[in-house]
Amino acid sequence: MTKKNGCLVCGKELVFFDLPKMLECAECGKKFSTNASCQEGHFICNECHAKKAISESVQIARETDSKNPIEIIKEMMKNPFVHMHGNEHHVVVGLSLMAAFKNAGGEIDFEKSVAEMQNRGSKYPGGSCGFWGACGAAVSSGMFMSILTGSTPLSEKPWSLSNEITARGLLEISKIGGPRCCKRNSFTAIKNAVLFCEEKFGVKMELPSEIRCEFSEFNAQCRKEKCPYFCTEMA
């Protein structure tokens, strides 16, 4: 099951800085410019934070026969390496959509697309929702669309589709409000993407009749009843 949202080294709460600092990753020893550490000063870089989660999520995407990307991403999220919050969500949103799209009969070069999703999603940093104004869950759905359609900066319709799916996802995420929750935002981005793919491609992925979050107890900033996915039985 997912871990709490504190430091991966000591478990203490994270703190965020207005201006970045150069800190050494507690795992790989490399130095990075970052806007976050824990209260004790521990810092884990994006690559170290996400690498195990991504590799195991890729395996789930390859093996599942589900057409329901919420079901798929929940299986990924239950892996202990997929933390409550983190940049791994910038990959697993796209992976779950690729797997469900393929299983629903959508045309996709799956293995090539999965490799590119890992490459692109891993580059999108944690904390972008607050520092850049663009949540990585919604951007991951845009990456999925860009890869699916072969979009480049010089494309016409693929370029439009990729930006539109991201914009719609960001709008729905913004309506719920902060603070950040990688689980809530992932569910919202996926729900938007499923409806978008049916509208634009006629590919009918599946969604549960009700999306129920199973991770509230691990989120110190959970919005509880203000979140559309909050489940009192699991809180």
Backbone torsions as a table, in degrees:
resi	resn	phi	psi	omega
1	MET	NA	153.4	-177.6
2	THR	-58.4	149.3	179.6
3	LYS	-87.3	166.9	176.3
4	LYS	-67.1	170.4	-171.6
5	ASN	-89.5	16.3	-179.9
6	GLY	-86.8	-168.8	-179.1
7	CYS	-62.0	137.6	179.0
8	LEU	-75.9	-12.2	178.7
9	VAL	-92.6	-51.9	-173.1
10	CYS	-119.4	-11.3	178.2
11	GLY	87.0	-3.5	-179.1
12	LYS	-76.6	162.6	-176.0
13	GLU	-64.3	150.0	176.0
14	LEU	-81.9	151.4	173.1
15	VAL	-124.8	148.3	-177.9
16	PHE	-118.4	143.0	-178.3
17	PHE	-110.0	143.5	175.0
18	ASP	-65.3	-40.1	179.6
19	LEU	-112.2	139.2	-176.3
20	PRO	-67.9	155.0	175.8
21	LYS	-125.6	154.5	173.6
22	MET	-88.5	116.6	-179.6
23	LEU	-130.0	154.8	179.4
24	GLU	-94.1	130.5	177.4
25	CYS	-65.2	130.8	-178.1
26	ALA	-69.0	-14.0	-179.5
27	GLU	-101.5	-53.4	-175.1
28	CYS	-95.0	-14.4	177.6
29	GLY	80.7	-0.8	178.7
30	LYS	-81.2	154.4	-179.9
31	LYS	-99.1	140.4	-177.8
32	PHE	-139.1	154.0	169.4
33	SER	-82.9	126.0	-174.5
34	THR	-143.3	155.6	176.4
35	ASN	-106.2	14.0	-176.4
36	ALA	-151.4	147.6	168.8
37	SER	-154.3	-179.5	173.1
38	CYS	-90.0	177.6	-178.4
39	GLN	-62.3	-22.4	178.7
40	GLU	-93.3	-1.0	178.8
41	GLY	91.4	4.3	177.7
42	HIS	-71.6	143.7	-179.0
43	PHE	-141.0	135.7	174.7
44	ILE	-119.9	127.3	-177.8
45	CYS	-71.5	164.6	-177.6
46	ASN	-58.1	-42.6	-176.9
47	GLU	-64.7	-46.7	-179.4
48	CYS	-67.1	-34.4	-179.2
49	HIS	-64.3	-34.5	-167.8
50	ALA	-110.5	-15.3	-165.8
51	LYS	-60.9	-43.5	-179.2
52	LYS	-70.2	-39.6	178.7
53	ALA	-60.8	-42.6	-177.3
54	ILE	-67.7	-45.1	-177.4
55	SER	-62.1	-39.7	-179.6
56	GLU	-75.9	-31.0	176.9
57	SER	-69.4	-35.6	175.8
58	VAL	-59.6	-41.2	-179.9
59	GLN	-64.2	-40.0	176.9
60	ILE	-62.8	-43.7	179.9
61	ALA	-61.0	-37.0	-179.6
62	ARG	-70.5	-34.8	-170.4
63	GLU	-93.3	-22.2	-174.3
64	THR	-72.2	148.3	172.1
65	ASP	-111.8	11.8	-177.5
66	SER	-74.5	145.5	173.6
67	LYS	-98.9	4.8	-174.1
68	ASN	-108.7	103.7	-176.0
69	PRO	-68.5	-23.2	174.1
70	ILE	-67.4	-43.4	177.2
71	GLU	-61.1	-41.7	-178.7
72	ILE	-67.0	-46.9	-176.9
73	ILE	-69.7	-30.1	176.0
74	LYS	-64.3	-38.6	176.2
75	GLU	-62.6	-41.7	176.5
76	MET	-63.0	-43.0	-176.7
77	MET	-66.9	-24.3	179.8
78	LYS	-75.5	-12.7	174.9
79	ASN	-67.7	131.9	-177.2
80	PRO	-61.6	-18.2	179.0
81	PHE	-82.0	-14.1	173.5
82	VAL	-91.4	102.8	-171.6
83	HIS	-77.5	170.7	-178.7
84	MET	-56.2	-45.4	177.0
85	HIS	-129.1	151.7	176.4
86	GLY	154.8	163.5	-175.0
87	ASN	-70.6	-8.9	174.5
88	GLU	-60.8	-27.1	178.4
89	HIS	-65.4	-22.7	178.7
90	HIS	-71.4	-13.7	175.6
91	VAL	-104.1	-44.7	-170.7
92	VAL	-69.5	-27.1	174.2
93	VAL	-60.0	-51.9	179.4
94	GLY	-62.5	-40.0	179.4
95	LEU	-62.0	-44.4	-178.5
96	SER	-64.8	-37.1	177.5
97	LEU	-68.2	-40.7	178.3
98	MET	-61.8	-44.2	-179.0
99	ALA	-64.8	-46.7	-178.8
100	ALA	-66.8	-39.1	178.9
101	PHE	-61.2	-45.6	177.8
102	LYS	-61.6	-46.3	-177.1
103	ASN	-68.8	-22.0	177.6
104	ALA	-87.7	5.4	176.7
105	GLY	96.1	6.6	178.9
106	GLY	-71.5	148.2	-179.4
107	GLU	-85.0	117.5	-178.1
108	ILE	-155.5	137.7	171.4
109	ASP	-80.5	90.4	-163.4
110	PHE	-63.4	-54.1	-175.6
111	GLU	-63.2	-41.6	177.4
112	LYS	-64.0	-40.8	-179.5
113	SER	-67.1	-41.0	178.7
114	VAL	-62.0	-44.2	179.2
115	ALA	-61.9	-40.7	-179.6
116	GLU	-72.0	-32.7	176.6
117	MET	-63.9	-41.2	176.2
118	GLN	-61.4	-44.4	-177.7
119	ASN	-62.8	-49.6	-175.8
120	ARG	-74.7	-47.5	-176.7
121	GLY	-62.6	-34.2	-179.3
122	SER	-67.4	-20.8	-178.7
123	LYS	-84.9	-14.3	-177.0
124	TYR	-86.7	116.6	-167.9
125	PRO	-75.3	154.8	172.7
126	GLY	-65.3	151.6	179.2
127	GLY	82.4	2.7	-177.6
128	SER	-65.0	-27.1	178.8
129	CYS	-57.2	-42.4	-178.2
130	GLY	-89.9	-37.0	-174.7
131	PHE	-87.7	-28.4	-178.2
132	TRP	-111.2	-13.1	-178.4
133	GLY	75.0	25.2	179.9
134	ALA	-147.4	99.4	-177.5
135	CYS	-60.1	134.1	-177.5
136	GLY	-65.5	-21.5	176.5
137	ALA	-66.3	-45.7	177.9
138	ALA	-67.6	-40.0	178.7
139	VAL	-64.2	-35.1	177.1
140	SER	-62.2	-37.4	176.1
141	SER	-66.8	-34.0	174.9
142	GLY	-67.1	-37.7	175.6
143	MET	-63.6	-43.7	175.6
144	PHE	-54.2	-47.3	-178.4
145	MET	-67.5	-41.2	179.4
146	SER	-61.6	-44.5	179.2
147	ILE	-66.9	-43.6	-179.3
148	LEU	-58.4	-42.1	-174.1
149	THR	-96.4	-2.8	-179.0
150	GLY	69.5	32.3	-176.5
151	SER	-68.5	145.4	170.4
152	THR	-133.7	173.0	176.5
153	PRO	-60.3	-16.8	-179.3
154	LEU	-101.4	2.5	-179.9
155	SER	-74.3	161.4	176.4
156	GLU	-102.3	-85.2	-177.1
157	LYS	-62.9	-45.3	178.4
158	PRO	-57.8	-39.3	177.9
159	TRP	-60.9	-44.0	179.8
160	SER	-64.2	-46.0	-179.8
161	LEU	-61.2	-41.7	-177.9
162	SER	-64.8	-41.9	178.6
163	ASN	-73.1	-34.7	-178.1
164	GLU	-68.0	-42.7	-178.7
165	ILE	-65.5	-36.8	176.7
166	THR	-66.0	-45.4	-178.4
167	ALA	-61.6	-43.4	179.2
168	ARG	-63.7	-41.9	179.4
169	GLY	-63.6	-44.6	178.6
170	LEU	-61.6	-39.5	179.9
171	LEU	-62.8	-45.4	179.8
172	GLU	-65.5	-38.7	177.3
173	ILE	-63.7	-41.9	-177.8
174	SER	-66.2	-31.2	-178.5
175	LYS	-64.6	-31.1	-179.8
176	ILE	-74.7	-36.8	177.8
177	GLY	92.9	166.5	-179.1
178	GLY	-88.9	-178.1	1.5
179	PRO	-74.5	177.6	-174.3
180	ARG	-61.3	146.4	168.4
181	CYS	-147.6	113.0	-176.7
182	CYS	-65.3	-30.2	179.1
183	LYS	-71.7	-51.6	180.0
184	ARG	-58.0	-46.0	-177.7
185	ASN	-68.3	-34.8	177.3
186	SER	-65.2	-45.4	178.5
187	PHE	-60.0	-42.0	-178.0
188	THR	-67.1	-43.9	179.1
189	ALA	-63.3	-39.7	-179.8
190	ILE	-68.5	-45.0	179.2
191	LYS	-57.4	-44.6	177.6
192	ASN	-61.3	-43.0	-177.2
193	ALA	-66.1	-37.7	178.6
194	VAL	-61.6	-46.4	178.8
195	LEU	-65.5	-37.2	-179.8
196	PHE	-65.5	-43.3	-178.5
197	CYS	-68.3	-34.2	175.8
198	GLU	-68.5	-40.2	-179.9
199	GLU	-65.8	-43.8	-171.8
200	LYS	-91.6	-29.7	-174.2
201	PHE	-121.9	-11.2	-176.9
202	GLY	73.7	13.4	178.4
203	VAL	-90.4	120.0	-174.0
204	LYS	-101.9	89.7	168.1
205	MET	-72.5	172.2	-177.1
206	GLU	-109.8	152.4	172.2
207	LEU	-130.8	147.6	175.0
208	PRO	-66.9	156.0	178.4
209	SER	-62.6	-29.1	176.6
210	GLU	-144.6	130.0	176.5
211	ILE	-90.5	117.5	-177.3
212	ARG	-116.1	123.5	-179.1
213	CYS	-79.0	134.4	179.6
214	GLU	-108.5	14.1	-170.2
215	PHE	-122.1	8.2	-173.7
216	SER	-57.0	-39.1	-175.9
217	GLU	-65.0	-18.0	-178.6
218	PHE	-93.2	-4.0	-175.2
219	ASN	-109.7	108.4	-178.9
220	ALA	-65.2	-21.8	-179.7
221	GLN	-106.8	20.3	-179.1
222	CYS	-56.1	136.3	-179.1
223	ARG	-84.7	1.3	176.7
224	LYS	53.6	-124.4	-174.6
225	GLU	-64.7	-15.4	177.1
226	LYS	-78.3	-10.9	178.4
227	CYS	-94.6	133.0	-177.8
228	PRO	-67.4	-12.6	-176.8
229	TYR	-107.6	1.4	-177.0
230	PHE	-66.1	136.1	-178.0
231	CYS	-123.7	113.4	-175.4
232	THR	-64.3	-30.9	-179.2
233	GLU	-66.4	-24.3	-176.7
234	MET	-104.0	-5.4	-176.1
235	ALA	-74.6	NA	NA
